[in-house]
Structure formats: structure tokens, C-alpha cells
Amino acid sequence: MNDNKKKVVIVDDHPLFRERLAQLINYQPDMEVTGEAESTKDAIQLIQNTSPDLAIVDITLKESSGLELLKSIKALSIGLPVLVLSMHEESLYGQRAIRAGAMGYITKHQPTDEVLLAIRRVLAGDGYLSEKMTSPFLKSLITNEVEAISRPVGRLTDRELKVLDLIGRGHTTRKMADTLQLGVATIDTYRAKIKEKMNLRNAAELQHFAINWVREREFC
């Protein structure tokens, strides 16, 4: 390990993507990857053990959510800069990620040069937002309100979004409870809130919507 290089950790649940991103970063003269993780638990342990200069985090993680990880990192009070690098659209997750503690948000659809630019800006403490995100986010800061998202999912809380995601991936209520370390009754409450906010009449409609929503996000 070169002490002159910035230390970067990658948190993503896709091994192949982690490998490709690590190769890209390690090829740079000013930074290197010092660890990888695929879950919130492993990421926190990795961060505590390696004291990196930057964490690159995906929204979807194994048995967890990148938003939950952002909040956990923020709670450590170590001032670690975090860049969210995700396939999920900015209009739904960008502002949520920034408010949860990220210093930047970029999608995996962006070219390599733009990803490296985002990494270096966050490392320098400047932060990174795309032009598409900057205007509405600044507006929300000025008004002290999160700009309303036209699609119904924008009304959901971070935890409700995670439950919706798990429903769409075929998780049972019990499995969701185990994954999120919550009670079955609590999961049922989240399901009821999602149906109410999205005007879904029953569990079948909820499941149908969730499955299609997950498919749209993964193949966009």
C-alpha cells in the first residue's frame, strides 16, 4: 500500500462490478482500493479497520440498503466522505442519499471519465451532483422542503422503499423481518402504509406493483 495514495473502499453487492471499479481506481496514480464489502455490517467493520479516505457505496446492498449504510457511517462521526455510485435513477434516490450523508451521487450509466471526476471531487471535499440534480436539490434546500416527486414512490420513506424493494424481489413478510431485523407486525405496518400512500387496494396489487417497479429499475 502506497501512503501517498488516497484509500478507497467499495461497497456493492455485485462482485464483478466491484472488481471492474477496483481495477479502474487502482490504475490511477493518486488512489487505490484498500477493501471491498457487500453489506452494511461488513462495510462498517471495513471502514473501522482501514480508515479510508473515501467510501463508494451502492444503493442496493446484500441484506441491507445503501441509505441505511449512509446513516450508519454518519453516526460514526468520523467525517468519511461517501460517493453513491448506483444504477438507480437520481430523481428517486439522489436527494435521499445526499440528505442521508453522501457528498455525491452518480449513476453507473455515466462514462468512466465522469465517474473518476466525481470520485476526485468528493475526495477533495467539493462534492458532486449532476446538472440534472443540482437545480432541484438547491431549490429544496432554499425552501427547506424536499421537492415533490411526481411518481407515487416519492412519497415513501427510506424504510418503506426498502420494504417495497424486498416485496418486489419475492421476500415473504418473515424473511423481510429477518433481513431488516424487525418484527413481523412492524413489516405489516410498513406494507399497510405503502398501500395507503400508493392507493393500492390489496396485497396482490402491492406485490404486482413492487415486482414491476423492481424490474423497471434493474433494466432501465
C-alpha positions as CSV (number, residue, x, y, z in Angstrom):
1,M,0.0,0.0,0.0
2,N,1.3,3.4,-1.0
3,D,0.9,6.0,1.8
4,N,0.8,8.8,-0.8
5,K,-2.4,7.4,-2.4
6,K,-5.9,8.1,-1.2
7,K,-7.5,5.0,0.2
8,V,-10.9,4.0,-1.2
9,V,-13.3,1.3,-0.1
10,I,-16.1,-0.1,-2.4
11,V,-19.4,-1.3,-1.0
12,D,-21.5,-3.0,-3.7
13,D,-23.3,-6.3,-3.8
14,H,-22.1,-7.2,-7.3
15,P,-18.6,-8.8,-7.2
16,L,-18.0,-8.3,-10.9
17,F,-18.7,-4.6,-10.7
18,R,-16.5,-4.2,-7.6
19,E,-13.7,-5.9,-9.5
20,R,-14.0,-3.6,-12.5
21,L,-14.3,-0.5,-10.4
22,A,-11.3,-1.5,-8.3
23,Q,-9.2,-2.1,-11.4
24,L,-10.2,1.4,-12.7
25,I,-9.3,3.1,-9.4
26,N,-6.0,1.1,-8.9
27,Y,-4.9,2.2,-12.3
28,Q,-4.9,5.8,-11.1
29,P,-1.7,7.3,-9.8
30,D,-3.4,9.0,-6.8
31,M,-5.7,6.5,-5.3
32,E,-6.1,2.8,-4.5
33,V,-8.7,0.4,-3.3
34,T,-8.0,-0.9,0.2
35,G,-11.1,-3.0,0.8
36,E,-14.4,-4.2,-0.5
37,A,-17.7,-5.2,1.1
38,E,-21.2,-6.2,0.1
39,S,-23.3,-5.5,3.2
40,T,-23.7,-2.7,5.8
41,K,-22.3,-4.8,8.6
42,D,-19.2,-5.7,6.6
43,A,-18.8,-2.2,5.4
44,I,-18.8,-0.6,8.8
45,Q,-16.2,-3.1,10.0
46,L,-14.1,-2.5,7.0
47,I,-14.3,1.3,7.5
48,Q,-13.3,1.0,11.1
49,N,-10.4,-1.3,10.3
50,T,-8.9,0.6,7.3
51,S,-9.7,4.2,8.0
52,P,-10.3,5.0,4.3
53,D,-10.3,8.5,2.7
54,L,-13.5,7.7,0.7
55,A,-16.3,5.1,0.5
56,I,-18.0,4.4,-2.7
57,V,-21.5,2.9,-1.9
58,D,-24.3,1.4,-4.0
59,I,-28.0,1.9,-3.0
60,T,-28.8,-1.8,-3.2
61,L,-26.7,-3.9,-0.9
62,K,-26.8,-7.5,0.4
63,E,-29.4,-7.8,3.1
64,S,-29.5,-4.0,3.5
65,S,-29.7,-0.6,1.9
66,G,-27.1,2.0,0.9
67,L,-29.3,4.6,2.6
68,E,-29.1,2.7,5.9
69,L,-25.3,2.4,5.5
70,L,-25.0,6.2,4.8
71,K,-26.8,6.9,8.1
72,S,-24.6,4.4,10.0
73,I,-21.5,6.0,8.6
74,K,-22.7,9.4,9.6
75,A,-23.4,8.1,13.1
76,L,-19.7,7.1,13.4
77,S,-18.9,10.9,13.3
78,I,-15.6,10.3,11.5
79,G,-16.2,12.6,8.6
80,L,-15.7,10.0,6.0
81,P,-16.7,11.3,2.5
82,V,-19.1,9.0,0.7
83,L,-19.9,8.9,-3.0
84,V,-23.0,6.9,-4.1
85,L,-22.5,5.1,-7.4
86,S,-25.7,3.4,-8.3
87,M,-27.7,2.2,-11.3
88,H,-30.8,3.7,-9.7
89,E,-32.2,7.0,-11.1
90,E,-31.3,10.2,-9.4
91,S,-34.9,11.5,-9.3
92,L,-35.8,8.9,-6.7
93,Y,-32.6,8.4,-4.7
94,G,-30.3,11.3,-5.3
95,Q,-31.7,13.8,-2.8
96,R,-32.4,10.9,-0.3
97,A,-28.7,9.9,-0.5
98,I,-27.4,13.5,0.0
99,R,-29.7,14.0,3.0
100,A,-28.6,10.7,4.5
101,G,-25.0,11.9,4.4
102,A,-23.5,11.3,0.9
103,M,-21.3,14.0,-0.6
104,G,-22.1,13.0,-4.1
105,Y,-24.4,10.8,-6.3
106,I,-23.6,9.4,-9.8
107,T,-25.2,6.6,-11.8
108,K,-23.4,3.7,-13.2
109,H,-24.6,4.7,-16.7
110,Q,-22.1,7.6,-16.7
111,P,-18.8,7.3,-18.6
112,T,-15.6,6.4,-16.9
113,D,-14.2,9.9,-17.0
114,E,-17.2,11.3,-15.3
115,V,-17.1,8.7,-12.6
116,L,-13.4,9.5,-11.9
117,L,-14.3,13.2,-11.8
118,A,-17.0,12.5,-9.2
119,I,-14.6,10.4,-7.1
120,R,-11.9,13.1,-7.1
121,R,-14.3,15.9,-6.4
122,V,-15.7,14.1,-3.3
123,L,-12.1,13.2,-2.2
124,A,-11.3,16.9,-2.5
125,G,-14.3,17.8,-0.3
126,D,-16.1,19.6,-3.1
127,G,-19.0,17.1,-3.5
128,Y,-20.6,16.0,-6.8
129,L,-24.0,16.4,-8.3
130,S,-25.0,16.1,-11.9
131,E,-26.5,19.1,-13.6
132,K,-29.8,17.2,-13.6
133,M,-29.8,17.0,-9.8
134,T,-28.3,20.4,-8.9
135,S,-31.2,22.7,-9.6
136,P,-34.0,20.9,-7.9
137,F,-31.8,20.0,-4.9
138,L,-30.7,23.6,-4.4
139,K,-34.3,24.6,-4.6
140,S,-35.3,22.1,-1.9
141,L,-32.6,23.4,0.3
142,I,-33.8,27.0,-0.1
143,T,-37.4,26.1,0.7
144,N,-36.3,23.6,3.4
145,E,-38.6,21.0,1.7
146,V,-37.9,18.0,-0.4
147,E,-39.1,18.7,-3.9
148,A,-42.2,16.5,-4.5
149,I,-41.5,13.6,-6.9
150,S,-44.3,13.1,-9.4
151,R,-44.3,9.3,-9.1
152,P,-46.1,7.9,-6.1
153,V,-43.0,6.1,-4.8
154,G,-41.6,9.5,-4.0
155,R,-44.0,9.7,-1.0
156,L,-42.4,6.7,0.7
157,T,-39.9,6.9,3.5
158,D,-36.5,5.3,3.0
159,R,-37.6,2.2,5.1
160,E,-40.8,1.9,3.1
161,L,-38.8,2.0,-0.1
162,K,-36.7,-0.8,1.2
163,V,-39.7,-2.9,2.1
164,L,-41.2,-2.2,-1.4
165,D,-37.9,-3.4,-2.9
166,L,-37.9,-6.6,-0.9
167,I,-41.6,-7.3,-1.8
168,G,-40.6,-6.9,-5.5
169,R,-37.8,-9.4,-5.0
170,G,-40.2,-12.0,-3.7
171,H,-39.4,-11.8,0.0
172,T,-42.0,-13.1,2.4
173,T,-43.0,-11.0,5.4
174,R,-41.0,-13.3,7.7
175,K,-37.9,-13.0,5.5
176,M,-38.2,-9.2,5.4
177,A,-38.5,-9.1,9.1
178,D,-35.3,-11.2,9.5
179,T,-33.4,-9.2,6.9
180,L,-34.3,-5.8,8.4
181,Q,-34.2,-7.2,12.0
182,L,-37.7,-6.0,12.7
183,G,-40.9,-7.7,13.9
184,V,-43.4,-9.2,11.6
185,A,-46.0,-6.8,12.9
186,T,-43.8,-3.9,12.0
187,I,-43.3,-5.2,8.4
188,D,-47.1,-5.5,8.2
189,T,-47.4,-1.9,9.3
190,Y,-45.0,-0.8,6.6
191,R,-46.9,-2.8,4.0
192,A,-50.2,-1.1,5.0
193,K,-48.6,2.4,4.8
194,I,-47.2,1.7,1.4
195,K,-50.6,0.5,0.1
196,E,-52.3,3.6,1.6
197,K,-49.7,6.1,0.2
198,M,-49.9,4.5,-3.3
199,N,-53.6,3.8,-3.4
200,L,-53.2,0.1,-3.7
201,R,-56.3,-1.8,-2.7
202,N,-54.8,-5.1,-1.5
203,A,-51.7,-7.3,-1.1
204,A,-52.0,-8.6,-4.7
205,E,-51.9,-5.1,-6.2
206,L,-48.9,-4.3,-3.9
207,Q,-47.0,-7.3,-5.0
208,H,-47.7,-6.7,-8.7
209,F,-46.6,-3.1,-8.5
210,A,-43.5,-4.0,-6.5
211,I,-42.4,-6.7,-8.9
212,N,-42.8,-4.3,-11.9
213,W,-41.1,-1.5,-10.1
214,V,-38.0,-3.6,-9.3
215,R,-37.8,-4.9,-12.9
216,E,-38.0,-1.3,-14.3
217,R,-35.2,-0.1,-12.1
218,E,-32.9,-3.0,-12.9
219,F,-33.4,-2.9,-16.6
220,C,-33.5,0.8,-17.2
